[in-house]
Amino acid sequence: MSRSTGLFVTEAQCAERMGLTTEQFNLALPAARKAGFPSPDPLFANRRYWPAVKAWLDRRYDLNQVGDMTAPPGLDGPENWES
């Protein structure tokens, strides 16, 4: 099976992208839903929006994305070298 590049993924595609079997994915799903895992969207054939799934995983493992406004900024202000 070739890896899908679509934004909206089936349960099987979501599991595959996460490195799980469909059975493993379905076993983990109830706990993941309780922790805020993205729901399938009925407007898009009950598929999950992959960028939301990836963002959920990144938050779960404390990975900050470039441009993530929740990440602490790299600079705290101008430096005063003449103190």
C-alpha positions as CSV (number, residue, x, y, z in Angstrom):
1,M,0.0,0.0,0.0
2,S,1.4,3.4,-0.9
3,R,1.4,6.2,1.6
4,S,-1.4,8.7,1.1
5,T,-0.5,12.4,0.8
6,G,-4.1,13.6,1.2
7,L,-5.0,15.9,4.1
8,F,-8.1,13.9,5.1
9,V,-7.2,10.3,6.0
10,T,-9.1,7.1,6.7
11,E,-8.6,5.3,10.0
12,A,-6.3,2.8,8.2
13,Q,-4.2,5.7,6.6
14,C,-4.0,7.5,10.0
15,A,-2.8,4.3,11.7
16,E,-0.3,3.7,8.9
17,R,1.1,7.2,9.2
18,M,1.4,6.8,12.9
19,G,3.3,3.5,12.4
20,L,0.5,1.4,13.9
21,T,-1.7,-1.5,12.6
22,T,-5.4,-0.6,12.3
23,E,-6.0,-2.9,15.3
24,Q,-3.5,-1.1,17.5
25,F,-4.9,2.2,16.4
26,N,-8.5,1.1,17.3
27,L,-7.3,-0.1,20.7
28,A,-5.7,3.2,21.5
29,L,-8.5,5.4,20.1
30,P,-10.8,5.5,23.2
31,A,-8.0,6.9,25.4
32,A,-6.7,9.2,22.7
33,R,-10.2,10.6,22.2
34,K,-10.4,11.4,25.9
35,A,-7.1,13.3,25.6
36,G,-8.5,15.4,22.7
37,F,-7.5,13.4,19.6
38,P,-9.1,15.0,16.5
39,S,-12.5,13.5,15.5
40,P,-13.4,12.5,12.0
41,D,-15.1,15.2,10.0
42,P,-18.5,14.2,8.6
43,L,-18.2,16.9,5.9
44,F,-15.2,15.0,4.5
45,A,-16.4,11.4,4.4
46,N,-15.7,10.9,8.2
47,R,-12.0,11.2,7.7
48,R,-9.5,12.8,10.0
49,Y,-7.6,16.0,9.1
50,W,-4.0,14.8,9.2
51,P,-2.4,18.1,10.1
52,A,-4.7,18.2,13.2
53,V,-3.6,14.7,14.1
54,K,0.0,15.6,13.7
55,A,-0.4,18.8,15.8
56,W,-2.1,16.7,18.5
57,L,0.8,14.3,18.5
58,D,3.4,17.1,18.6
59,R,1.6,18.7,21.6
60,R,1.4,15.4,23.3
61,Y,5.2,14.9,23.0
62,D,6.0,18.6,23.7
63,L,7.4,19.3,20.3
64,N,7.2,23.0,19.3
65,Q,6.7,23.8,15.6
66,V,8.4,26.8,14.0
67,G,5.9,29.6,14.1
68,D,4.0,28.0,17.0
69,M,2.7,30.9,19.0
70,T,2.5,28.7,22.2
71,A,6.3,28.1,22.0
72,P,8.4,30.4,24.2
73,P,10.1,33.1,22.1
74,G,13.8,32.9,21.5
75,L,14.5,36.4,22.6
76,D,13.2,38.2,25.7
77,G,14.1,41.7,24.6
78,P,17.1,44.0,23.7
79,E,20.3,43.4,25.5
80,N,21.8,46.1,27.6
81,W,25.6,45.6,27.4
82,E,26.6,48.8,29.3
83,S,25.4,47.9,32.8
